[in-house]
Amino acid sequence: MLQRTIPILILAASGALLIIAYFSPFTTSWGEVVVDWFNVLAAVAYVLGAGNLLAVNLEKVSARRAGWAYALLTLLSFGAMLAFGLFKIGAVPNADNPNVHFAGSYESTQSAFGWVYEYILSPLTATMFALLAFYVASAAFRAFRAKNLEAILLLGTAFIILLAQTAAGMFLTGWIPEASMFAFLRLDWMKVAITEHIQTAGMRAITIGIALGIAATSLRLILGIDKSYLSKN
């Protein structure tokens, strides 16, 4: 019973303290203490996450299951970057303490950690997002089929925005005077109307809905109604 009651009490107390600290200037320091608790827990969560990463990938490699070579590469990369960061291999000496190795900066490209991050991880990340563009284009092609009213609106909006971004948009409608009553037919005007008015209104509505959902979920957690974060055992 205590295994479920104590976590609920800690969560409820922490949530209540943060709410009180936000609305009361006299309890601001309480919220800062709770945030410090969160930072400690986050550090522990990183350690647990690293342990879980090792356990899952070691099991896959030892069992020679499908994709074990990728798991092995993940383990080797994890170990190498951990060693580079912890031991500051190739770290640039600190001007104030040139004789203290661990006082040096490991983020510079002269260090092993910074070099791998800048010249291996960053290009790989850019490559991944570049490949995602083709998947997005393929999904857009399948979605932009005028089967119903919603699809027609989506297709028409995308066509206007894409055309307005090219020189063809100004060539087709640039001759319409901006001060005339037909200025709304200019593609650049329609692009601004869509992105700054219609899209902004939709994003604000979505943001408000997300905020209300977060508030409702937080209250359910603080009041102990939602216990999904607890172990089922």
C-alpha positions in Angstrom: 0.0 0.0 0.0 2.8 2.4 0.9 4.5 1.7 -2.4 1.6 3.4 -4.1 0.6 6.0 -1.5 4.1 7.6 -1.0 4.6 8.4 -4.7 1.1 9.8 -5.0 1.8 12.1 -1.9 5.1 13.2 -3.3 3.6 14.0 -6.7 0.7 15.8 -5.2 2.9 17.9 -2.8 5.3 18.8 -5.6 2.5 19.8 -7.9 0.8 21.9 -5.3 4.0 23.6 -4.3 4.7 24.6 -7.9 1.2 26.0 -8.4 1.4 28.0 -5.1 4.9 29.2 -6.0 3.7 30.4 -9.4 0.8 32.5 -8.0 2.4 33.7 -4.8 5.6 35.8 -4.7 6.3 34.8 -1.1 6.7 31.1 -2.0 8.9 31.5 -5.1 11.8 29.8 -3.4 9.7 26.7 -2.8 9.2 26.3 -6.5 13.0 26.6 -7.1 13.6 23.8 -4.5 11.1 21.6 -6.3 12.8 22.3 -9.6 16.1 21.3 -8.1 14.5 18.0 -7.0 13.4 17.5 -10.6 17.0 18.1 -11.9 18.3 15.4 -9.5 15.6 13.0 -10.6 16.3 13.8 -14.3 20.0 13.0 -13.7 19.0 9.6 -12.2 16.7 9.0 -15.1 19.6 9.5 -17.5 21.6 6.9 -15.7 18.6 4.5 -15.8 18.0 5.2 -19.5 21.7 4.5 -20.3 21.4 1.2 -18.3 18.3 0.2 -20.2 20.0 1.1 -23.5 22.9 -1.2 -22.7 20.6 -4.0 -21.5 18.4 -4.0 -24.5 21.2 -3.8 -27.1 23.4 -6.3 -25.3 20.5 -8.8 -25.3 20.0 -8.3 -29.0 23.6 -8.7 -29.8 24.0 -11.8 -27.6 20.9 -13.4 -29.2 22.0 -12.5 -32.7 18.4 -11.2 -33.4 17.5 -9.2 -36.4 19.4 -5.9 -36.5 22.1 -7.0 -34.0 24.8 -5.3 -36.0 23.0 -2.0 -35.6 22.8 -2.7 -31.8 26.5 -3.4 -31.7 27.2 -0.2 -33.5 25.0 1.6 -31.0 26.9 0.1 -28.1 30.3 1.0 -29.6 29.2 4.5 -30.3 27.7 4.9 -26.8 30.9 3.6 -25.2 33.2 5.8 -27.3 31.3 9.0 -26.7 31.0 8.3 -23.0 34.7 7.8 -22.8 35.4 11.0 -24.8 33.1 13.0 -22.6 34.1 11.6 -19.2 37.8 11.6 -19.7 37.8 14.7 -21.9 40.1 13.2 -24.5 41.8 15.9 -26.5 40.2 18.6 -24.4 41.4 22.2 -25.1 43.4 23.4 -22.0 41.8 26.0 -19.9 43.7 29.3 -19.8 43.1 29.8 -16.1 44.2 26.2 -15.2 46.4 25.0 -18.1 47.9 22.1 -16.1 44.5 20.7 -15.0 43.4 18.4 -17.8 39.8 18.0 -16.6 39.4 21.8 -16.5 39.6 22.0 -20.3 36.8 22.3 -22.8 35.6 19.1 -24.5 33.1 20.9 -26.8 35.7 22.3 -29.2 36.3 20.4 -32.5 39.9 19.9 -31.4 38.7 17.4 -28.8 37.5 13.9 -29.7 34.0 14.6 -28.3 33.5 17.8 -30.2 35.0 16.5 -33.4 32.7 13.4 -33.5 29.7 15.6 -32.7 30.5 18.2 -35.4 31.8 16.0 -38.2 29.9 12.8 -37.7 26.7 13.3 -35.7 25.7 16.6 -37.3 26.1 15.4 -40.9 24.2 12.2 -40.1 21.4 14.2 -38.5 21.2 16.5 -41.6 21.2 13.4 -43.9 18.3 11.8 -41.9 16.2 15.0 -42.1 17.0 15.3 -45.8 15.7 11.7 -46.3 12.6 12.6 -44.3 11.8 15.2 -47.0 11.1 12.5 -49.5 8.8 10.6 -47.1 6.9 13.8 -46.5 6.6 14.5 -50.2 5.3 10.9 -50.7 2.8 11.2 -47.9 1.7 14.6 -49.2 1.1 13.2 -52.7 -1.1 10.5 -51.2 -3.0 13.0 -49.0 -3.4 15.7 -51.6 -6.1 13.9 -53.5 -9.4 15.7 -53.9 -11.6 13.0 -52.6 -13.7 15.2 -50.3 -14.1 18.8 -49.1 -11.3 18.6 -46.5 -8.9 17.2 -49.1 -9.8 19.9 -51.6 -9.1 22.6 -49.0 -5.8 21.0 -48.1 -4.8 20.7 -51.7 -5.8 24.2 -52.6 -4.0 25.8 -49.6 -0.9 23.9 -50.3 -1.0 24.8 -54.0 -1.4 28.5 -53.1 1.5 28.5 -50.6 3.9 26.6 -52.9 3.0 28.7 -55.9 3.4 32.0 -54.0 6.9 30.9 -52.9 8.1 30.7 -56.5 8.7 33.3 -59.2 5.7 32.0 -61.0 3.5 33.4 -58.4 4.6 37.0 -58.9 4.5 36.5 -62.7 0.9 35.3 -62.6 -0.6 37.8 -60.2 2.1 40.5 -59.7 0.4 42.7 -62.3 -2.6 43.2 -60.0 -2.2 46.6 -58.3 -1.9 46.3 -54.5 -4.2 49.3 -53.9 -7.0 47.9 -56.1 -10.1 46.1 -54.9 -8.8 42.9 -56.5 -5.5 42.9 -54.5 -6.8 39.9 -52.6 -6.3 37.8 -55.8 -2.5 38.3 -55.6 -0.8 35.1 -54.5 1.6 36.9 -52.1 -1.5 38.5 -50.4 -3.2 35.1 -50.2 -0.1 33.5 -48.7 0.1 36.2 -46.0 -3.6 35.8 -45.3 -3.3 32.1 -44.9 0.0 32.0 -42.9 -0.6 35.0 -40.6 -4.4 34.8 -40.1 -5.9 31.4 -40.8 -2.9 29.3 -39.8 -2.2 31.5 -36.7 -5.9 31.1 -35.6 -5.7 27.4 -36.0 -2.4 27.1 -34.1 -3.7 29.2 -31.3 -6.8 27.0 -31.0 -4.6 23.8 -31.0 -2.3 25.4 -28.4 -5.2 26.3 -26.1 -6.5 22.8 -26.4 -3.1 21.3 -25.5 -2.9 23.7 -22.5 -6.3 22.6 -21.3 -5.4 19.0 -21.7 -2.1 19.4 -19.8 -4.0 21.3 -17.0 -6.6 18.5 -16.8 -4.0 15.8 -16.8 -1.9 17.6 -14.1 -5.0 18.0 -11.9 -5.8 14.3 -12.3 -2.2 13.4 -11.3 -2.1 15.8 -8.3 -5.4 14.7 -7.0 -4.4 11.0 -7.3 -7.2 10.2 -9.8 -4.8 9.1 -12.5 -2.3 6.4 -11.3 -1.1 5.2 -14.6 2.5 6.2 -13.8 2.6 3.7 -10.9 3.7 0.1 -11.3 1.0 -2.4 -12.0 2.5 -4.8 -9.5 
